[in-house]
Amino acid sequence: MAELRTQLGEDDDEEEPEYLQFKVVLLGDGAVGKTSLATRFCEDHFAKQYKQTIGLDFFVKRVVLPGDIHVCLQIWDIGGQSIGGKMLSNYIYGSSAVILCYDITNYQSFQNLEDWLFLVKRTFDQTPLPYIALMANKHDLAHIRAVKPDKHNQFAEENDLYSYFVSARTGDQVQTSIFRIAADLAGVTLTKPELEAEVAQRPTRAELVNHPRHDPAHPEVNADDIARERRWFG
Ligand SMILES: Nc1nc2c(ncn2[C@@H]2O[C@H](COP(=O)(O)OP(=O)(O)OP(=O)(O)O)[C@@H](O)[C@H]2O)c(=O)[nH]1
């Protein structure tokens, strides 16, 4: 995995820690929530309004792992319309991690990950593949999901992908997933208490989402969904 050690200070202050730097690329169809995930990862903010990413956008996430290991993730948010574009391979090239994102309420966005994954493999060609994660977003809409967890797990297993279920909207599992990805890239094994401590340190207020709770059309809405909305997430 590509890794760069550097000092990230504004000046040459000797106190500035040494960061492990990794390029992380978010890929997936338009409107699956890549920008929302990046802003949740990095700014702990969520915007309801959809603003299409043209080309790409950049974010930076700094994480301190157990053992005082400082990690800087350069997050490349690639617009979903780039799939047919000539620049896509250039965007993917040199990444340490690729996060394949889909919207659990949009089956097509899941199916199209075959194409996104193919493009990643083609970019890396004979060279080792980066860390690749499968990220199911919009988990707050689990009551209208179109992609069953079984399908997700099968795709992840078949392609040897790390697997995450998140909601950029509520923040559910977002900080945990990025913390885990940072640790995996840095080669740090996290214990459960370490992961929980990180999440507890950065509470995100879960937003109440209006679900049709007792709608007979969505009988699968259950107590877990309701509890999820009320929890505090990292
Ligand atoms: N309910 C819900 N909506 C979400 C979630 N994440 C994103 N959205 C909404 O989905 C829409 C698209 O989100 P974006 O983050 O702009 O999607 P994108 O994948 O970056 O889209 P492109 O720029 O076209 O590639 C926006 O209206 C978001 O508010 C989520 O977890 N839950």
The ligand as an SDF file (V2000), in Angstrom:
LIG
                    3D

 32 34  0  0  0  0  0  0  0  0999 V2000
  -31.6140    9.6840    3.6810 N   0  0  0  0  0  0  0  0  0  0  0  0
  -30.3300    9.8620    3.3470 C   0  0  0  0  0  0  0  0  0  0  0  0
  -29.9920   10.6940    2.3600 N   0  0  0  0  0  0  0  0  0  0  0  0
  -28.6760   10.8300    2.0610 C   0  0  0  0  0  0  0  0  0  0  0  0
  -27.6620   10.1130    2.7530 C   0  0  0  0  0  0  0  0  0  0  0  0
  -26.4770   10.4350    2.2050 N   0  0  0  0  0  0  0  0  0  0  0  0
  -26.7280   11.3150    1.2370 C   0  0  0  0  0  0  0  0  0  0  0  0
  -28.0450   11.5620    1.1430 N   0  0  0  0  0  0  0  0  0  0  0  0
  -28.7140   12.4840    0.1910 C   0  0  0  0  0  0  0  0  0  0  0  0
  -28.5330   11.9740   -1.1150 O   0  0  0  0  0  0  0  0  0  0  0  0
  -28.3540   13.0350   -2.0300 C   0  0  0  0  0  0  0  0  0  0  0  0
  -27.0710   12.8480   -2.8200 C   0  0  0  0  0  0  0  0  0  0  0  0
  -25.9830   12.9720   -1.9380 O   0  0  0  0  0  0  0  0  0  0  0  0
  -24.5120   13.3610   -2.4270 P   0  0  0  0  0  0  0  0  0  0  0  0
  -23.6150   13.1960   -1.2620 O   0  0  0  0  0  0  0  0  0  0  0  0
  -24.4960   14.6680   -3.1210 O   0  0  0  0  0  0  0  0  0  0  0  0
  -24.2560   12.2030   -3.5090 O   0  0  0  0  0  0  0  0  0  0  0  0
  -22.9580   11.9450   -4.4170 P   0  0  0  0  0  0  0  0  0  0  0  0
  -22.7570   10.4720   -4.4540 O   0  0  0  0  0  0  0  0  0  0  0  0
  -21.8070   12.7600   -3.9400 O   0  0  0  0  0  0  0  0  0  0  0  0
  -23.4850   12.4680   -5.8380 O   0  0  0  0  0  0  0  0  0  0  0  0
  -22.6210   12.9200   -7.1470 P   0  0  0  0  0  0  0  0  0  0  0  0
  -22.0220   14.2530   -6.8290 O   0  0  0  0  0  0  0  0  0  0  0  0
  -23.6510   13.0010   -8.2310 O   0  0  0  0  0  0  0  0  0  0  0  0
  -21.6040   11.8710   -7.4410 O   0  0  0  0  0  0  0  0  0  0  0  0
  -28.3890   14.3390   -1.2330 C   0  0  0  0  0  0  0  0  0  0  0  0
  -29.6850   14.8850   -1.2950 O   0  0  0  0  0  0  0  0  0  0  0  0
  -28.0820   13.8780    0.1970 C   0  0  0  0  0  0  0  0  0  0  0  0
  -28.6650   14.7240    1.1770 O   0  0  0  0  0  0  0  0  0  0  0  0
  -28.0620    9.2330    3.8110 C   0  0  0  0  0  0  0  0  0  0  0  0
  -27.2720    8.5740    4.4860 O   0  0  0  0  0  0  0  0  0  0  0  0
  -29.4060    9.1300    4.0500 N   0  0  0  0  0  0  0  0  0  0  0  0
  1  2  1  0
  2  3  2  0
  2 32  1  0
  3  4  1  0
  4  5  2  0
  4  8  1  0
  5  6  1  0
  5 30  1  0
  6  7  2  0
  7  8  1  0
  8  9  1  0
  9 10  1  0
  9 28  1  0
 10 11  1  0
 11 12  1  0
 11 26  1  0
 12 13  1  0
 13 14  1  0
 14 15  2  0
 14 16  1  0
 14 17  1  0
 17 18  1  0
 18 19  2  0
 18 20  1  0
 18 21  1  0
 21 22  1  0
 22 23  2  0
 22 24  1  0
 22 25  1  0
 26 27  1  0
 26 28  1  0
 28 29  1  0
 30 31  2  0
 30 32  1  0
M  END
$$$$
